[in-house]
Amino acid sequence: MPIRSFDLARVDGQRLVKTTDRWANLRVDHNSTVTLITEIGDRQASIDFRFTANYRAAEAVVGLIQLEGTVVWEGDAKALVKGWSAGGQMPPDAATEIHTVIMTNCIPEAVLLARELRLPPPIPIPQVNIPQPGKPSKQRGPEVM
């Protein structure tokens, strides 16, 4: 069940606070949502989606990034559309594949947009642990987690 195409139709981002403000307990939540599934052939379905990254601090909403687009999926399109129309559900294997493609394509775009908006990237930044001098280390070099 391969993905045939991925297309972004709308890119939107906004920072809602000044760049000089500092935020306590900044939280970045991101998700992908399928908004519509339509059959475009016997074996293909068009899937409209929305990717959202919300930036929230303890005291304010800091920013928002939204990407919208379409994925063309190949497989049992009739069953996919029927399940979606009946209850808003997709088969687990199709849902996993579709959401994985959405996230792997949208997160890099959101990172670039966040940089332009001067927001933190919507991905966890690796923590670097460098051993202190004089303390024995179980490792030979710095550890990146």
Stockholm file with secondary structure:
# STOCKHOLM 1.0

chainA/1-145         MPIRSFDLARVDGQRLVKTTDRWANLRVDHNSTVTLITEIGDRQASIDFRFTANYRAAEAVVGLIQLEGTVVWEGDAKALVKGWSAGGQMPPDAATEIHTVIMTNCIPEAVLLARELRLPPPIPIPQVNIPQPGKPSKQRGPEVM
#=GR chainA/1-145 SS CCEEEEEEEEEEEEECSCTTCCCSSCEEEEEEEEEEEEECSSSEEEEEEEEEEEEECSSSEEEEEEEEEEEEEESCHHHHHHHHHHHSCCCHHHHHHHHHHHHHHHHHHHHHHHHHHTCCCSSCCCCEECCCTTSCCSSSSCEEC
#=GC SS_cons         CCEEEEEEEEEEEEECSCTTCCCSSCEEEEEEEEEEEEECSSSEEEEEEEEEEEEECSSSEEEEEEEEEEEEEESCHHHHHHHHHHHSCCCHHHHHHHHHHHHHHHHHHHHHHHHHHTCCCSSCCCCEECCCTTSCCSSSSCEEC
//
